[in-house]
């Protein structure tokens, strides 16, 4: 009986830890931190009229009392394969974000939000006509991070 209680406690704890990751809006993970900016991210489920998605939401904090222009290149791996690591025209994966002094900007679930990265569809494959396989983001990196003061 004692072993059963320990097992039940272990399963409950494991389940709650996964639930907190998916539902806690304050569960930000630090990606980059220096004297000028803080870049954090979290996974968020986004519901749409068609094909719900999981996205990575970025939050950028300007830590200085000056306006800045932040630019970076996204490198994205889906199913362990980088889709844009060695492109000749890498400019399409560069993003630039203006931040006022001490401003914080966060992505949202809105379509084409510049502060989000598509992670995966969360629908079942059977519910997605025309889709043969659901790919999943397995890694992302923000490269060539550049901060210029305006």
Secondary structure as GFF3:
##gff-version 3
##sequence-region A 1 150
A	DSSP	alpha_helix	2	23	.	.	.	ID=ss1
A	DSSP	beta_strand	29	33	.	.	.	ID=ss2
A	DSSP	beta_strand	37	46	.	.	.	ID=ss3
A	DSSP	beta_strand	53	62	.	.	.	ID=ss4
A	DSSP	beta_strand	68	78	.	.	.	ID=ss5
A	DSSP	beta_strand	81	82	.	.	.	ID=ss6
A	DSSP	three_ten_helix	90	93	.	.	.	ID=ss7
A	DSSP	beta_strand	94	99	.	.	.	ID=ss8
A	DSSP	beta_strand	104	106	.	.	.	ID=ss9
A	DSSP	beta_strand	116	121	.	.	.	ID=ss10
A	DSSP	three_ten_helix	125	127	.	.	.	ID=ss11
A	DSSP	beta_strand	137	149	.	.	.	ID=ss12
###
